[in-house]
Amino acid sequence: MSSLVVSVALLLCLAGLDLVASVLAKEWSTGRPAVWFWAGAIVHLALFAVYARTLTLMQLTVVTFGWIVLLQIGVVLVDRARYGTSLGAGQLTALVAMLALQMYVMTAGPSPT
């Protein structure tokens, strides 16, 4: 398996775990039983383990920015589907600009030798 495929899979895993933990935290904060809290805590422990493993394979900047970009996309989609929120044209434009700038930061810098 190519390193690009592994890298993308790890970033998707990080974003997915973080997204699941965020939804669990949101649900617990709305008065759900404590099991939601503990489930979120366990998911965060898994997230930390995957993050540590990913950092052995990739640069900190690439991992963190890639994870954040994917997480932001996921949060917007989940927030819209689960909680019924929507973004205006200006907010969507700002989100797309932020994502584009984050991608630039990830890909434009010099890579270590």
FENTAVEN-V83319 format. One line per field, one symbol per residue. ss: DSSP state (h for helix, s for strand, l for the rest). phi: phi as a letter, one per 40 degrees, with the letter a starting at -180 (. if undefined). psi: psi as a letter, one per 20 degrees, with the letter a starting at -180 (. if undefined). A space follows every 10 residues. Layout:
ss=???
phi=???
psi=???
This chain:
ss=llhhhhhhhh hhhhhhhhhh hhhhhhhhhl lllhhhhhhh hhhhhhhhhh hhhhhllllh hhhhhhhhhh hhhhhhhhhh hhhlllllhh hhhhhhhhhh hhhhhhhhll lll
phi=.ccccccccc cccdcccccc cccccccccc hccccccccc ccccccdccc ccccccbbcd ccccccccdc ccccccccdc ccbgcabccc cccccccccc ccccccbccc ccc
psi=pqhggggggg ghggggghgg hgggggghij jrrihgghgh gghhgggggg ggghiihrqg gggggggggh gggggggghg ghjkrqqrgg gggggggggg hghgghiirq qq.
